[in-house]
Amino acid sequence: MADVSEVLMSVLSTIRVPKPGDRVHKDECALSFSSPETEGGLYVCMNSFLSFGSQYVDRHHARTGQRAYLHITRTRKTKKEDENNSGSGHPPKKKPTRLAIGIEGGFDVEQELYEEDVKVVILPDKQEVTSEDLATMPDVVRERVSLSMTGIMAADSVSHTLQVQQWDGEVRQESKHAADLKQLDNGVKIPPSGWRCEVCDLQENIWMNLTDGKVLCGRRYFDGSGGNNHALLHFQETGYPLAVKLGTITPDGADVYSYDEDDMVLDSKLPEHLAHFGIDMMTMEKTERTMTELEIAVNQRVGEWEVIQESGTTLKPLFGPGLTGMKNLGNSCYLNSVMQVLFTVPDFESTYVSNIDKIINEAPSDPTQDFKTQVAKLGYGLLSGEYSKPAPDPGDENGASEPRGDQIGIAPRMFKALVGRGHPEFSTNRQQDAQEFLLHFINMVERNCRSGPNPSEAFRFLVEEKIVCQQSQKAKYTQRVDYIVQLPVPMDQATNTDELQEAERRREEGDSSAQTVRAQIPFSACMAALSEPEMLTDFWSSAVQAKTSATKTTRFASFPDHLVIQIKKFTFGLDWVPKKLDVSIDVPDTLDLSALRATGQQPGEELLPEVAPPPLMTPDVEVKAPVLDDSTVSQLCEMGFPVEACRKAVYYTGNTGIDAAMNWIMSHMDDPDFSAPLVLPGSSSGPGTTPTESLSEEHLATIVSMGFSRDQATKALRATSTSCLLSSVTWGQAPCVATMSVTSRRTNNGSSSMITRSVLQRNLPKTWATCISTVEWPTEAEQRFTSGGEEENDAIKPQTTASSYKCSGTLHS
């Protein structure tokens, strides 16, 4: 071992021991989906702590000169036990006690048992050094290498927080009332057992209010069990927010509910709050099921878990290129659905998968943080077929094995972490909307493809909106870029009206045996609703210089290569609460959109004059200009950006900090008015700037496209007394928050700006259900690109002589 010892001594200075804060990748290759369980194992660089599969470790060595790697391999053991462990001598499987998957106390999933082999490998000769070999080496070598090996294996990997099978649905936040909760000194002392509701004498589902010590029953559940709502009624009468469920108190904690925050919460001062009423938390024992256990019991009782597992359904597994499954990282089905669809589009395949060698060769030193590398890695993983192979069963004593019916699949941990970084929603494990993620991903593609082909152009099309003044019959034409067609659902066009009425009658009569009946809406009716003219009742006409009525029609000015369709299954009631339409829509195999082709200005048709509407002045109201964060503006200016651009960045990101402002600048550097002066609302420098302006048709149309009705959009704009879209949307979804970012850029040949709209919802039930259809142009379709010249703002207007689409698939999420 003398030669290996000398080699280790020569590279000892490059071997590091992980410190707190170091990013240790030991679960997945940075350039592929190789893992310690795949053939060849995983090589972890003992300097950078990046990991590589056997096909890429030599490349990393040649590029960086690093020689010492920790080689980790895991081999699955044979697992001989039946589902219930009956007759095996082992205790039966425990029932789940947490609303979680793949963690202690959660739903039990198949856990593999592995034998792990760890050793140091020195490149390029791949000399191996085991722990036993280190024992014979000099102390300085043994200590440094052993500490590095131990540190790498003990460190939490980067993907630890995004583990494949770990999702905990009971992550609770500290209550805002916990720190300074008011407790009445009323002499109330609660016994350690024997609790009853003070109103109805119930002995189960009993809660104690932590302000006055009232012991009352909880809510009534949907199945009729639970309590009589007396604890809730007490909160409504008194406003005392926190209650603890008696019977769940243990030294480790208890169920605490905040009626004010309408959620299960944490109370860091719970021992103190309980002691106020004579309850010693350290001596209490659990006598009743927690809320999480009750939820799990209900789920198991109604068979929800069996539905999730498709119990009773015989599924035939498929393997091979393009048939690779993606593992759920915890509510990541929206991401998996979108990416599976995108990589059926040839533009994405040719941009990322066909060029994967070139992309990897040009990758930075840390490829885990490079967008193109991680997209190419994901695309190759989905299309290559390398990870869509039957998983072999553990071999028997003779080494024979039979393939199982499942496949290895891929877990997009690095991809999800990268595309969601800094995003308030996609960086979490909460449920998200596929349409929102698609627009977010398209924005990222746009930013990272400025010097090369842009595959998202396959979805890009121009929308022409024509507004006709009903009094003067003059028209106004506007065009905008879009990527998704949003189809309304005309419920009055249902083809099974009689069945729906009968089902509604049975529900009103309390017939529990009545089956659910979904409204059958023809797809043609949705297309017809899209093409119908929309009546504008509050339109300011520049021709007559007054408000009048107008009609607006929407048509395609150009057709994309692949059409993405969103069925707007969500609507809003009079109380602004989102409601999902329970409908069934049969999408045809072929779509003919020729009726929706824009025609442009017609012969003899007069256009509305380009005159701005007069401001509506309110003399007794003074609008103050918003205050910008001078420190953020100064920091951006110090980076070399124009001062007006820095002021815009801070203004349009709402004073949310340097990171958000920098992202705005990077996304708008190519804007023609990037350095133009910023005119703030309420400032005297802006001509026509007034406290209240006429409602913008563009803002109205944008808010309507989010799922609101036109009346609701009008009320939102008027209620905020501003034409600011953000304020209006925030008002419309109060108490929730919505933001809109508009990204504009100029193409390489000087063509006009492309506007990408991305809508983000926070703390709001999803207002869109997404139907994504990937469609192809017929091979004989022709596409013409015409440039309108400077008079038309240099707009590139792709047009096609064919408007017929062949649907190759439909995905609902």
FENZI-V797344 format. One record per residue. N is the residue number from 1. RES is the residue in one small letter. SS is DSSP state (alpha for helix, beta for strand, coil for the rest). PSI is psi in whole degrees, -180 to 180 (* if undefined). D_LAST is the distance of its C-alpha to the last C-alpha in Angstrom with 2 decimals. Layout:
# FENZI-V797344
n/res/ss/psi/d_last
N/RES/SS/PSI/D_LAST
N/RES/SS/PSI/D_LAST
This chain:
# FENZI-V797344
n/res/ss/psi/d_last
1/m/coil/6/58.47
2/a/alpha/-41/60.61
3/d/alpha/-40/58.85
4/v/alpha/-39/55.37
5/s/alpha/-40/56.75
6/e/alpha/-38/58.11
7/v/alpha/-44/54.84
8/l/alpha/-39/53.01
9/m/alpha/-37/55.75
10/s/alpha/-25/55.26
11/v/coil/9/51.52
12/l/alpha/-34/51.86
13/s/alpha/-18/51.49
14/t/alpha/-8/47.96
15/i/coil/120/46.76
16/r/coil/154/45.16
17/v/coil/125/44.43
18/p/coil/136/41.04
19/k/coil/162/41.56
20/p/coil/130/39.40
21/g/coil/-16/36.81
22/d/coil/140/36.80
23/r/coil/110/33.45
24/v/beta/115/33.79
25/h/coil/110/31.41
26/k/coil/10/32.17
27/d/coil/-22/28.94
28/e/coil/142/27.71
29/c/coil/142/29.39
30/a/coil/-21/29.01
31/l/coil/-6/28.71
32/s/coil/-176/27.03
33/f/coil/25/25.26
34/s/coil/146/28.65
35/s/coil/175/29.37
36/p/coil/-21/32.44
37/e/coil/-18/31.24
38/t/coil/168/31.02
39/e/coil/131/34.16
40/g/coil/-15/36.50
41/g/coil/-161/35.05
42/l/beta/138/34.47
43/y/beta/119/37.12
44/v/beta/120/37.05
45/c/beta/127/39.31
46/m/coil/10/41.86
47/n/coil/-51/42.24
48/s/coil/-15/38.84
49/f/coil/21/36.86
50/l/coil/149/34.35
51/s/beta/150/33.53
52/f/beta/145/33.58
53/g/beta/173/33.30
54/s/coil/-26/36.41
55/q/coil/-12/35.57
56/y/coil/-8/35.44
57/v/alpha/-38/37.99
58/d/alpha/-37/40.93
59/r/alpha/-44/39.39
60/h/alpha/-40/39.00
61/h/alpha/-45/42.60
62/a/alpha/-33/43.94
63/r/alpha/-34/42.19
64/t/alpha/-21/43.06
65/g/coil/-1/46.10
66/q/coil/141/44.73
67/r/coil/-27/46.20
68/a/beta/123/45.37
69/y/beta/145/42.05
70/l/beta/116/40.99
71/h/beta/119/39.81
72/i/beta/125/37.44
73/t/beta/145/36.68
74/r/beta/134/35.27
75/t/beta/130/35.97
76/r/beta/135/34.31
77/k/coil/162/36.85
78/t/coil/135/37.30
79/k/coil/106/35.86
80/k/coil/92/37.82
81/e/coil/149/36.68
82/d/coil/-180/35.02
83/e/coil/-39/32.07
84/n/coil/7/34.30
85/n/coil/20/36.96
86/s/coil/132/39.43
87/g/coil/5/42.80
88/s/coil/-7/41.95
89/g/coil/-5/43.97
90/h/coil/154/40.97
91/p/coil/152/39.77
92/p/coil/158/36.82
93/k/coil/140/33.36
94/k/coil/148/32.86
95/k/coil/149/30.40
96/p/coil/141/27.76
97/t/coil/-1/29.02
98/r/coil/146/26.22
99/l/coil/74/22.58
100/a/beta/164/21.82
101/i/beta/125/21.04
102/g/coil/16/23.59
103/i/coil/169/26.22
104/e/coil/125/29.48
105/g/coil/-8/29.13
106/g/coil/-174/25.42
107/f/beta/134/23.83
108/d/coil/126/25.77
109/v/coil/164/24.13
110/e/coil/119/26.20
111/q/coil/121/28.32
112/e/coil/149/30.21
113/l/coil/131/33.85
114/y/beta/151/35.12
115/e/beta/126/38.47
116/e/beta/135/38.46
117/d/beta/124/40.95
118/v/beta/130/41.62
119/k/beta/162/44.29
120/v/beta/137/45.28
121/v/beta/131/45.34
122/i/beta/121/47.53
123/l/coil/154/46.68
124/p/coil/-7/47.69
125/d/coil/-5/49.66
126/k/coil/47/47.09
127/q/beta/133/49.77
128/e/beta/140/48.41
129/v/beta/116/49.58
130/t/coil/172/48.89
131/s/alpha/-36/49.62
132/e/alpha/-38/52.84
133/d/alpha/-37/53.88
134/l/alpha/-29/53.43
135/a/coil/-23/55.95
136/t/coil/2/58.73
137/m/coil/165/58.01
138/p/coil/152/59.64
139/d/alpha/-43/58.54
140/v/alpha/-36/57.09
141/v/alpha/-48/54.82
142/r/alpha/-44/53.90
143/e/alpha/-47/53.07
144/r/alpha/-47/50.92
145/v/alpha/-41/48.93
146/s/alpha/-42/48.55
147/l/alpha/-40/47.35
148/s/alpha/-45/44.77
149/m/alpha/-47/43.52
150/t/alpha/-41/43.39
151/g/alpha/-41/41.71
152/i/alpha/-44/38.92
153/m/alpha/-30/38.24
154/a/alpha/-22/38.42
155/a/coil/147/36.31
156/d/coil/130/32.70
157/s/beta/162/30.59
158/v/alpha/-34/28.41
159/s/alpha/8/25.30
160/h/alpha/-40/26.62
161/t/alpha/-8/24.34
162/l/alpha/40/21.23
163/q/coil/148/22.27
164/v/coil/-48/20.00
165/q/coil/23/20.34
166/q/coil/112/21.25
167/w/beta/123/19.30
168/d/beta/116/21.46
169/g/coil/2/20.12
170/e/coil/32/23.60
171/v/coil/119/24.31
172/r/coil/150/26.58
173/q/beta/154/28.23
174/e/beta/133/31.93
175/s/coil/142/32.77
176/k/coil/-14/34.35
177/h/coil/-11/37.05
178/a/coil/-42/38.07
179/a/coil/-40/40.48
180/d/coil/43/42.69
181/l/coil/131/42.04
182/k/coil/128/44.93
183/q/coil/128/46.66
184/l/coil/137/49.45
185/d/coil/73/52.79
186/n/coil/8/53.36
187/g/coil/8/54.78
188/v/coil/130/51.93
189/k/coil/132/51.78
190/i/coil/128/49.19
191/p/coil/161/50.37
192/p/coil/-6/48.55
193/s/coil/178/47.69
194/g/coil/34/48.14
195/w/coil/144/45.82
196/r/coil/151/45.42
197/c/coil/132/43.76
198/e/coil/-10/46.54
199/v/coil/-45/45.57
200/c/coil/1/44.66
201/d/coil/14/45.88
202/l/coil/147/42.57
203/q/coil/0/42.76
204/e/coil/155/39.09
205/n/coil/54/36.26
206/i/beta/132/38.95
207/w/beta/145/38.38
208/m/beta/126/41.05
209/n/beta/129/40.81
210/l/coil/0/41.77
211/t/coil/-48/43.72
212/d/coil/-1/46.16
213/g/coil/12/45.72
214/k/coil/133/44.81
215/v/beta/113/43.58
216/l/beta/163/41.19
217/c/beta/157/38.51
218/g/coil/-163/34.76
219/r/coil/158/32.11
220/r/beta/131/31.64
221/y/coil/169/28.43
222/f/coil/-24/26.31
223/d/coil/8/28.17
224/g/coil/-13/31.52
225/s/coil/-174/32.53
226/g/beta/-141/33.17
227/g/coil/-157/35.67
228/n/coil/22/36.92
229/n/coil/17/35.41
230/h/alpha/-33/38.83
231/a/alpha/-39/37.71
232/l/alpha/-43/35.19
233/l/alpha/-35/37.90
234/h/alpha/-41/40.26
235/f/alpha/-42/37.97
236/q/alpha/-29/37.66
237/e/alpha/-36/41.47
238/t/alpha/-28/42.33
239/g/coil/6/39.45
240/y/coil/118/39.99
241/p/coil/-35/36.56
242/l/beta/142/36.51
243/a/beta/146/37.00
244/v/beta/141/37.23
245/k/beta/113/36.59
246/l/coil/138/39.95
247/g/coil/-15/39.82
248/t/coil/2/37.23
249/i/coil/125/39.72
250/t/beta/170/40.72
251/p/coil/-18/42.27
252/d/coil/-11/38.81
253/g/beta/-164/37.33
254/a/coil/169/35.97
255/d/coil/121/33.18
256/v/beta/131/33.59
257/y/beta/137/31.71
258/s/beta/111/31.93
259/y/coil/-33/31.94
260/d/coil/-40/32.17
261/e/coil/-7/29.09
262/d/coil/50/27.34
263/d/beta/158/26.32
264/m/beta/137/27.87
265/v/beta/173/29.90
266/l/beta/147/32.50
267/d/coil/102/36.16
268/s/coil/-18/38.21
269/k/coil/26/41.38
270/l/alpha/-44/40.66
271/p/alpha/-40/43.92
272/e/alpha/-41/45.91
273/h/alpha/-37/44.25
274/l/alpha/-39/44.84
275/a/alpha/-28/48.41
276/h/coil/-30/49.18
277/f/coil/20/49.00
278/g/coil/15/50.83
279/i/coil/120/47.93
280/d/coil/106/48.45
281/m/alpha/-32/45.01
282/m/alpha/-17/46.57
283/t/alpha/-1/48.13
284/m/coil/150/45.25
285/e/coil/150/43.48
286/k/coil/126/40.14
287/t/coil/-4/40.71
288/e/coil/153/37.39
289/r/coil/143/33.75
290/t/coil/169/31.66
291/m/alpha/-36/28.68
292/t/alpha/-43/26.37
293/e/alpha/-36/28.31
294/l/alpha/-40/28.03
295/e/alpha/-43/24.23
296/i/alpha/-41/24.20
297/a/alpha/-41/26.79
298/v/alpha/-44/24.82
299/n/alpha/-42/21.69
300/q/alpha/-35/24.01
301/r/alpha/-39/25.85
302/v/coil/2/23.01
303/g/coil/17/21.68
304/e/alpha/-40/18.32
305/w/alpha/-35/19.01
306/e/alpha/-35/19.88
307/v/alpha/-43/16.64
308/i/alpha/-39/14.78
309/q/coil/5/17.31
310/e/coil/44/17.01
311/s/coil/138/20.65
312/g/coil/1/22.84
313/t/coil/130/20.75
314/t/coil/113/22.46
315/l/coil/135/20.26
316/k/coil/116/22.03
317/p/coil/143/21.44
318/l/coil/147/21.49
319/f/coil/158/23.16
320/g/coil/179/24.23
321/p/coil/135/23.37
322/g/coil/4/19.80
323/l/coil/33/18.77
324/t/coil/131/18.48
325/g/coil/158/16.06
326/m/beta/132/14.90
327/k/coil/146/15.80
328/n/coil/126/13.90
329/l/coil/11/16.02
330/g/coil/92/15.09
331/n/coil/33/11.68
332/s/coil/20/10.99
333/c/alpha/-31/7.84
334/y/alpha/-42/6.46
335/l/alpha/-45/9.80
336/n/alpha/-43/9.97
337/s/alpha/-47/7.14
338/v/alpha/-45/8.82
339/m/alpha/-34/12.20
340/q/alpha/-42/12.08
341/v/alpha/-44/11.53
342/l/alpha/-37/14.12
343/f/coil/10/16.67
344/t/coil/-8/16.80
345/v/coil/124/18.29
346/p/alpha/-32/22.07
347/d/alpha/-41/22.65
348/f/alpha/-37/20.77
349/e/alpha/-46/22.40
350/s/alpha/-33/25.82
351/t/alpha/-40/25.60
352/y/alpha/-50/24.60
353/v/alpha/-46/24.99
354/s/coil/-25/28.16
355/n/coil/23/29.73
356/i/alpha/-36/28.90
357/d/alpha/-43/32.63
358/k/alpha/-42/33.60
359/i/alpha/-43/30.86
360/i/alpha/-39/31.91
361/n/alpha/-27/35.56
362/e/coil/5/35.04
363/a/coil/150/32.94
364/p/coil/179/34.54
365/s/coil/-31/36.25
366/d/coil/89/33.15
367/p/alpha/-15/30.34
368/t/alpha/-17/27.85
369/q/alpha/10/27.93
370/d/coil/124/27.71
371/f/alpha/-51/24.54
372/k/alpha/-41/25.49
373/t/alpha/-45/26.57
374/q/alpha/-33/23.44
375/v/alpha/-43/21.19
376/a/alpha/-40/23.72
377/k/alpha/-45/23.79
378/l/alpha/-45/20.05
379/g/alpha/-42/20.22
380/y/alpha/-38/23.34
381/g/alpha/-35/21.95
382/l/alpha/-35/19.11
383/l/alpha/-19/21.45
384/s/coil/-30/24.86
385/g/coil/-4/24.48
386/e/coil/-26/26.52
387/y/coil/19/23.95
388/s/coil/66/22.92
389/k/coil/149/26.05
390/p/beta/132/26.92
391/a/beta/124/27.80
392/p/beta/144/31.51
393/d/coil/154/32.83
394/p/coil/140/35.60
395/g/coil/153/38.87
396/d/coil/-169/41.58
397/e/coil/-27/45.16
398/n/coil/3/45.88
399/g/coil/1/42.95
400/a/coil/147/41.19
401/s/coil/154/37.47
402/e/coil/142/34.85
403/p/beta/143/31.31
404/r/beta/172/28.59
405/g/beta/-3/25.57
406/d/beta/175/23.11
407/q/beta/164/22.77
408/i/coil/-49/23.36
409/g/coil/178/20.12
410/i/beta/151/19.72
411/a/coil/109/18.84
412/p/coil/57/18.14
413/r/alpha/-54/20.19
414/m/alpha/-40/22.32
415/f/alpha/-47/19.65
416/k/alpha/-42/17.53
417/a/alpha/-37/20.82
418/l/alpha/-50/21.97
419/v/alpha/-21/19.14
420/g/alpha/-5/18.67
421/r/coil/127/22.44
422/g/coil/-7/23.77
423/h/coil/131/20.51
424/p/coil/-17/20.55
425/e/coil/-51/16.88
426/f/coil/-8/15.65
427/s/coil/-3/18.90
428/t/coil/176/18.02
429/n/coil/17/16.17
430/r/coil/161/14.53
431/q/coil/142/10.89
432/q/coil/173/9.66
433/d/coil/134/7.58
434/a/alpha/-37/6.31
435/q/alpha/-41/8.76
436/e/alpha/-42/11.38
437/f/alpha/-37/11.34
438/l/alpha/-46/11.70
439/l/alpha/-39/14.66
440/h/alpha/-44/16.02
441/f/alpha/-40/16.12
442/i/alpha/-40/17.72
443/n/alpha/-42/20.25
444/m/alpha/-39/21.15
445/v/alpha/-43/21.62
446/e/alpha/-45/23.84
447/r/alpha/-27/25.95
448/n/alpha/5/26.49
449/c/coil/29/27.31
450/r/coil/-26/30.15
451/s/coil/12/32.74
452/g/coil/-172/30.95
453/p/coil/143/28.52
454/n/coil/103/25.32
455/p/alpha/-22/22.44
456/s/alpha/-12/20.29
457/e/alpha/-20/22.94
458/a/alpha/-23/21.21
459/f/alpha/-7/18.71
460/r/coil/135/21.47
461/f/beta/162/23.07
462/l/beta/136/25.54
463/v/beta/129/25.15
464/e/beta/126/28.44
465/e/beta/127/29.02
466/k/beta/122/32.29
467/i/beta/126/33.97
468/v/beta/120/37.10
469/c/beta/124/39.63
470/q/coil/-18/40.74
471/q/coil/-42/44.21
472/s/coil/-14/45.13
473/q/coil/20/42.74
474/k/coil/153/42.22
475/a/beta/159/38.86
476/k/beta/131/36.89
477/y/beta/133/34.45
478/t/beta/152/31.96
479/q/beta/146/29.46
480/r/beta/156/26.51
481/v/beta/140/24.18
482/d/beta/167/20.46
483/y/coil/-14/17.57
484/i/coil/135/14.96
485/v/beta/123/15.91
486/q/beta/114/14.81
487/l/beta/127/15.55
488/p/coil/161/16.92
489/v/coil/103/16.75
490/p/coil/98/20.44
491/m/alpha/-26/20.67
492/d/alpha/-5/24.34
493/q/alpha/13/23.63
494/a/beta/140/22.34
495/t/coil/-8/24.24
496/n/coil/50/24.64
497/t/alpha/-41/26.30
498/d/alpha/-44/28.91
499/e/alpha/-39/26.57
500/l/alpha/-42/24.66
501/q/alpha/-39/28.04
502/e/alpha/-41/29.30
503/a/alpha/-40/26.36
504/e/alpha/-38/26.86
505/r/alpha/-42/30.56
506/r/alpha/-38/30.11
507/r/alpha/-41/27.96
508/e/alpha/-31/30.69
509/e/coil/-3/33.28
510/g/coil/24/31.58
511/d/coil/102/30.92
512/s/coil/-16/28.72
513/s/coil/-4/28.64
514/a/coil/131/26.83
515/q/coil/152/23.68
516/t/coil/131/20.49
517/v/coil/122/20.57
518/r/coil/144/17.69
519/a/beta/130/18.79
520/q/beta/109/18.85
521/i/beta/122/18.47
522/p/beta/141/19.72
523/f/alpha/-34/17.89
524/s/alpha/-32/21.38
525/a/alpha/-36/21.64
526/c/alpha/-43/18.72
527/m/alpha/-38/20.49
528/a/alpha/-38/23.75
529/a/alpha/-34/22.60
530/l/alpha/-36/21.68
531/s/alpha/-13/25.14
532/e/coil/140/27.12
533/p/coil/143/29.44
534/e/beta/133/28.77
535/m/beta/126/31.88
536/l/beta/116/32.88
537/t/beta/-9/35.55
538/d/beta/48/36.53
539/f/beta/130/36.90
540/w/beta/118/39.81
541/s/beta/124/41.52
542/s/coil/-16/43.56
543/a/coil/-42/45.63
544/v/coil/-3/46.98
545/q/coil/43/46.62
546/a/beta/167/45.08
547/k/beta/139/41.94
548/t/beta/-169/41.11
549/s/beta/156/38.28
550/a/beta/162/36.29
551/t/beta/143/33.57
552/k/beta/130/30.69
553/t/beta/146/28.98
554/t/beta/130/26.19
555/r/beta/166/26.44
556/f/beta/119/25.57
557/a/coil/-23/28.44
558/s/coil/160/27.02
559/f/coil/140/24.31
560/p/coil/165/22.15
561/d/coil/-39/22.21
562/h/coil/128/18.47
563/l/coil/126/16.67
564/v/coil/125/13.23
565/i/beta/133/12.22
566/q/beta/123/10.29
567/i/beta/119/10.75
568/k/coil/81/12.20
569/k/coil/-5/11.47
570/f/beta/142/13.04
571/t/beta/177/16.79
572/f/beta/138/19.67
573/g/coil/-176/22.61
574/l/coil/-23/26.20
575/d/coil/12/25.86
576/w/coil/13/23.07
577/v/coil/127/20.73
578/p/beta/138/17.08
579/k/beta/134/16.32
580/k/beta/133/13.24
581/l/coil/124/14.28
582/d/coil/88/14.06
583/v/beta/162/14.22
584/s/beta/126/13.87
585/i/beta/124/14.13
586/d/beta/112/15.57
587/v/coil/127/15.15
588/p/coil/165/18.52
589/d/coil/-28/19.44
590/t/beta/134/21.42
591/l/beta/133/21.15
592/d/beta/109/24.46
593/l/coil/16/24.30
594/s/alpha/-30/28.06
595/a/alpha/-16/28.42
596/l/alpha/10/26.39
597/r/beta/133/28.62
598/a/coil/146/30.48
599/t/coil/-12/34.25
600/g/coil/-171/35.53
601/q/coil/132/38.81
602/q/coil/153/40.74
603/p/coil/131/44.51
604/g/coil/-2/46.50
605/e/coil/130/43.57
606/e/coil/145/44.52
607/l/beta/151/42.28
608/l/coil/139/42.17
609/p/coil/145/44.36
610/e/coil/78/42.72
611/v/coil/132/44.03
612/a/coil/146/42.32
613/p/coil/148/42.34
614/p/coil/144/45.10
615/p/coil/150/44.26
616/l/beta/101/44.55
617/m/coil/143/46.96
618/t/coil/97/47.45
619/p/coil/-33/50.79
620/d/coil/6/50.64
621/v/coil/125/47.28
622/e/coil/123/47.24
623/v/coil/123/44.00
624/k/coil/138/44.21
625/a/coil/140/42.75
626/p/coil/150/40.11
627/v/coil/127/41.51
628/l/coil/149/40.25
629/d/coil/103/40.40
630/d/alpha/-34/43.48
631/s/alpha/-39/43.07
632/t/alpha/-40/39.68
633/v/alpha/-43/41.16
634/s/alpha/-42/44.14
635/q/alpha/-41/42.11
636/l/alpha/-40/40.22
637/c/alpha/-37/43.53
638/e/alpha/-20/45.06
639/m/coil/-4/42.49
640/g/coil/6/43.96
641/f/coil/151/41.54
642/p/coil/145/43.10
643/v/alpha/-38/43.71
644/e/alpha/-36/42.06
645/a/alpha/-38/38.88
646/c/alpha/-40/38.97
647/r/alpha/-40/39.47
648/k/alpha/-43/36.51
649/a/alpha/-44/34.28
650/v/alpha/-40/35.37
651/y/alpha/-50/35.10
652/y/alpha/-14/31.64
653/t/coil/8/30.20
654/g/coil/34/31.90
655/n/coil/39/34.41
656/t/coil/4/31.76
657/g/coil/172/33.71
658/i/alpha/-36/34.77
659/d/alpha/-47/31.52
660/a/alpha/-40/29.47
661/a/alpha/-39/32.43
662/m/alpha/-41/32.80
663/n/alpha/-38/29.20
664/w/alpha/-43/29.88
665/i/alpha/-45/33.09
666/m/alpha/-28/31.62
667/s/alpha/-14/29.00
668/h/alpha/13/31.70
669/m/coil/-27/34.75
670/d/coil/2/34.77
671/d/coil/138/34.76
672/p/coil/-27/38.04
673/d/coil/29/38.69
674/f/coil/-41/37.83
675/s/coil/7/41.36
676/a/coil/151/42.10
677/p/coil/143/43.32
678/l/coil/125/40.86
679/v/coil/112/41.80
680/l/coil/146/40.67
681/p/coil/133/40.24
682/g/coil/-8/43.54
683/s/coil/153/45.59
684/s/coil/-12/48.68
685/s/coil/-15/48.10
686/g/coil/114/45.29
687/p/coil/132/46.61
688/g/coil/4/45.02
689/t/coil/119/43.27
690/t/coil/163/43.46
691/p/coil/-37/42.11
692/t/beta/132/40.21
693/e/coil/166/39.18
694/s/coil/149/37.99
695/l/coil/135/34.29
696/s/coil/127/32.54
697/e/alpha/-34/30.82
698/e/alpha/-43/28.61
699/h/alpha/-39/27.57
700/l/alpha/-46/27.11
701/a/alpha/-38/24.86
702/t/alpha/-45/22.77
703/i/alpha/-38/22.34
704/v/alpha/-37/21.57
705/s/alpha/-17/18.76
706/m/coil/-7/17.14
707/g/coil/-4/16.88
708/f/coil/158/20.50
709/s/coil/166/23.11
710/r/alpha/-38/26.13
711/d/alpha/-42/28.40
712/q/alpha/-41/26.32
713/a/alpha/-41/26.25
714/t/alpha/-43/30.00
715/k/alpha/-39/30.70
716/a/alpha/-45/28.86
717/l/alpha/-39/30.87
718/r/alpha/-37/34.05
719/a/alpha/-30/33.62
720/t/coil/-4/33.38
721/s/coil/38/36.43
722/t/coil/160/35.09
723/s/coil/10/33.25
724/c/coil/120/31.36
725/l/alpha/-41/27.67
726/l/alpha/-45/26.76
727/s/alpha/-41/29.09
728/s/alpha/-43/27.85
729/v/alpha/-40/24.15
730/t/alpha/-43/25.25
731/w/alpha/-43/27.41
732/g/alpha/-26/24.76
733/q/coil/12/22.44
734/a/coil/141/25.37
735/p/coil/19/25.67
736/c/coil/176/22.52
737/v/beta/136/22.67
738/a/beta/144/21.06
739/t/beta/154/22.23
740/m/beta/130/22.13
741/s/beta/136/23.43
742/v/beta/119/24.89
743/t/beta/132/25.77
744/s/beta/140/28.50
745/r/beta/164/30.25
746/r/coil/142/32.82
747/t/coil/167/32.62
748/n/coil/-31/35.29
749/n/coil/18/37.45
750/g/coil/9/37.74
751/s/coil/171/35.27
752/s/coil/173/33.75
753/s/coil/149/31.08
754/m/beta/128/27.36
755/i/beta/123/25.40
756/t/beta/121/21.91
757/r/beta/131/20.37
758/s/beta/123/18.09
759/v/beta/130/17.12
760/l/beta/131/16.87
761/q/beta/142/16.62
762/r/beta/136/18.44
763/n/coil/34/19.01
764/l/coil/132/17.03
765/p/coil/146/14.26
766/k/coil/130/11.23
767/t/coil/5/12.50
768/w/coil/137/9.77
769/a/coil/140/6.70
770/t/coil/131/5.65
771/c/beta/112/6.86
772/i/beta/121/8.41
773/s/beta/123/11.57
774/t/beta/124/14.11
775/v/beta/156/17.48
776/e/beta/149/21.03
777/w/beta/147/24.28
778/p/coil/147/27.04
779/t/coil/-24/29.49
780/e/coil/-2/32.21
781/a/coil/141/30.45
782/e/coil/151/32.47
783/q/beta/129/31.49
784/r/beta/140/34.03
785/f/beta/122/34.07
786/t/beta/139/36.64
787/s/beta/128/37.78
788/g/coil/-6/38.98
789/g/coil/179/41.47
790/e/alpha/-33/42.32
791/e/alpha/-24/42.80
792/e/alpha/27/39.11
793/n/coil/30/38.13
794/d/coil/32/37.83
795/a/coil/125/34.39
796/i/beta/126/33.08
797/k/beta/90/31.66
798/p/beta/132/30.02
799/q/beta/162/30.50
800/t/beta/149/30.19
801/t/coil/-8/32.23
802/a/coil/139/29.35
803/s/coil/22/26.39
804/s/beta/133/25.07
805/y/beta/141/21.79
806/k/beta/117/21.03
807/c/beta/127/17.40
808/s/beta/-3/16.87
809/g/beta/156/13.32
810/t/beta/134/10.08
811/l/beta/128/6.60
812/h/beta/137/3.76
813/s/coil/*/0.00
